[in-house]
Each structure stands twice: as structure tokens, then as C-alpha cells.
Amino acid sequence: MCGRYVSARKKQELLEEFQVELDGAADEELRPDYNVAPTKKVYAVLARPVKAADGAADGPPVRQLRVLRWGLVPSWAKDPSIGSRMINARVETVAEKPSFRQAFARRRCLLPADGYYEWQADGSGRGGRKRPFFIRPADGGVMAMAGLYEFWRDRARPADDPEAWLVTCTVITTAAEHEPARVHDRMPMIVPRERWADWLDPDLTVAEEARRLLAPAPPGTFALHPVSDLVNSVRNNGPELIRPV
């Protein structure tokens, strides 16, 4: 699974890196986060039509940078607390699971990251110590994790109340291969740059076509090193968390 990651780049860097056309987070800039945990706010790149100021019909999809909450809440959920258990979606079942299939069909996104953490068991069995590792792109670039996003409405509030809507996301995971497999059997699914536009396209609604855009990263894509146990607590944050030990 992917339960913690790093998102430390400034918003302007992400706007340029992902060739974003609309800053949908214009009024909000997240601080560099070296310990992104479930239910935190995160940056996401997605493509959606934008309604014209005069109320005209929506135009073509526009690539946007938005701030979402990590932990997907399905539109039919009665309680948004379910999101804390929906931080990952397995690529093997994402097109069929009721919690994810609608989002997989039309609401796909990219979740920028500098790397992610995973814990390796020491082999001593249940209750044994687990050692944290930081896994990052070997070239130092940004990771574009495959994600899904969803809208949830609080029916207790009027529809025109901004607080009535919650927009959440999840990270798609796959079987780990090559370097990450040394630490854990699952890893985030990464979307290569040449497939970003197709992955974000909301008009691509055929599940098998969308799934074909997802392929395992080739050998040498990732580098990894052990890090301090400080990362175990979500209260700790800062660049010291990713330093090798």
C-alpha cells in the first residue's frame, strides 16, 4: 500500500511541471509536506470543463491544479469518515469495486509526489520492528501517482454552501517490482509523462482503455534508502525525515 508520501515542491513548480492551464487552488498554497498522511490536504492535477462566467455551457476539459483531501469518499457514502480507509485502490480491482469504479471511469487524476515511504519487516514475525524506507525517482524528478477523485455532498447543507462539498482522492497501487519490491509487495502506480493527457481525459470512459495506460515502471526508475523512525509519527515533518540513516 501507499500510506505516507512526500509532497514538498512549491505550487508554481507543479503548475509548470504539469503544464496546468488553470490554478484551481489560487487561494490556497500548501506548505512543503515531508509526511503526507491520510485525510491531509494534497495537490492533484485533473482535467474538467470550466463553466463560463456568463453561464454558458461547459467547454472542453481544462487541466487544473486542485487541493483535495486524501482518502476517497464515494458519492453514495453516508459518512465522510469512510475516506480514512479509502486511501488506496488496487489496480487489479479498481474498475469493478463499487467504491472506485465510477471515479475510474471519468474522474482520474495525477497526485504529484517527491517520493513515498514504505516499511520493511525485519523478519522476526508478528510484532517485530519495521524499518522505514524512502523510495523516490532515481532521476530526482517528480512522481505522477495515478489517482482518482470524487465529489461528496453533505445533504445537511444547502447545495450552494461551499462547505457542502468535499472533494477527495485515492492513490492507485500495483504489485511492486524491481527496487521497491525489496521493501514491500505493493507500490503506487506511476503514470509516465507521455500518458498524462490520456489518463486525465474524462472522455476516456472505457475501463480497459484506461487500464492499458497503466504499466509497471521499468527497472532503474526508483532509488531507495532507509530513513529515521521519526517518520513513524505524523506529528514529525521536515526534510530530516528523508535523510539517509
Steps between C-alpha positions, in 0.01 A plus 500: 500500500595867497422658835750788521674710239692822445367805314750779555500692170362849477173550320662701222735209427205265464306743279796505261595132526150378420423777249193604697260735324297606803616545858196364678677552832565871444390590852692220669865395499604194695819497701773252407393174664754227576246278674176504301252278681138396435236776536758772432456753221703419188556639152337322208510559126174430318309603188145636517286738295476853638168683493521840331439813705185574301356160589554357152534125450814333624787494255768237444691354799764732646805372686483629856694486825266448795529439874320179605481290815680166496256216564224452244140542614258341249210722397254253657673486839289598801801602707819666364708321765511203261770692311767413756473138383495586128852637456598232245325326212650179362551515123389138470146581622461878462268470198260266684491613864186707572706754697726579205349394168310823427806712576720268293268551204500882499688656793865407472777724627874524557635540851845666495755363745872517563499144629322277747573304817470130551581279795700177477443230760817377669397136462447436871129436454188667632578799719855527372664829416433653159763719340383803297638568152465801272439399138543770236556548126864422427529807276377735772189591303142519615283188523157513339306245701184369337201614700123534501288779641138522607241756613295446816213722607393565856121485464457687826628818331353704211644410159638853455694481828873452418530286814239259360749344260801284582744400224721204584752274330671162516830355373487202264747228600651204319728205571849628579778417258875556481647731769179570701428126523800468732301682767128423443276303265288802396587841358324803348419476130696766312368659179781586255504850357404392149175354638395787725258656252324172423476404868343833591257505206148465651366395160703178521234295678575143389656322798729277296635797302571688822665196656731463199646840581638354822818296468768399752797736527814363332809395699711789625203737536529516879772538760451434871672534835413443867386800701446588865214364708391864536276446199291255702323790671286733289590778743852504357560692181799648318784412262680303773242224450639406158870509591676163476592327826 
